[in-house]
Amino acid sequence: MDTRTLLLLTIAAVGVGYAAYRDPKLGAAIAVAVVVVTLLAYFIKEDDSNKL
């Protein structure tokens, strides 16, 4: 994981934390979406690295 990805995930985590603080239902929905997108990006990146 490079620095940019770590920074993006940290910013997303702070945003989700704030949303969860303000509205727990919205925060949970955003957290699930962030996890799904992160996992998809990870699996796509792993799949691309095997094609070399």
N, C-alpha and C positions, 0 to 999 in steps of 0.2 A: 504494500500500500504506500503510495507516495504522499508527499506532504499536502498537495492540493486536495486529494481525496479525504485525508484526515481532517483538514480544515473544513471542507464542505460538510462532512458528517458531524463535526462538532457544532457548526452553525445550525444544521438541521436539528440536532439534539436540543440545542438551546431554544429554538423556535417551537419544537414540540413540547418541551417543558413549560414554556410560557403559555402555550395554548391549553395545555392540560391544567395549568393553574387557574386560568380564566374560565374554562369550560371543560370539565372532565370528559364529556362525551366527544367533543371535537378533538381534544388532545389524543384520545384513544384511537380515533379514526385516522388522524394524521400519523400517529406512531405506526399503525399497521401499514399504511401506505409507504412510509419511509422504509420500513423493514422489507417490504415486498420489492420496492425499487432497488434497494441496496443488494438484496439477494440476486435479483435478475442481472444487475450490472456485474456482480461477482461471477455468476455462472457464465455469462456471455464472455467476459474477459478470460476465464479459464478455458472456455471452448476455443476461443481465437488463438490462445497460446499453444494449443495442441496441433494446430494446422500447419505449423512451421515445418 
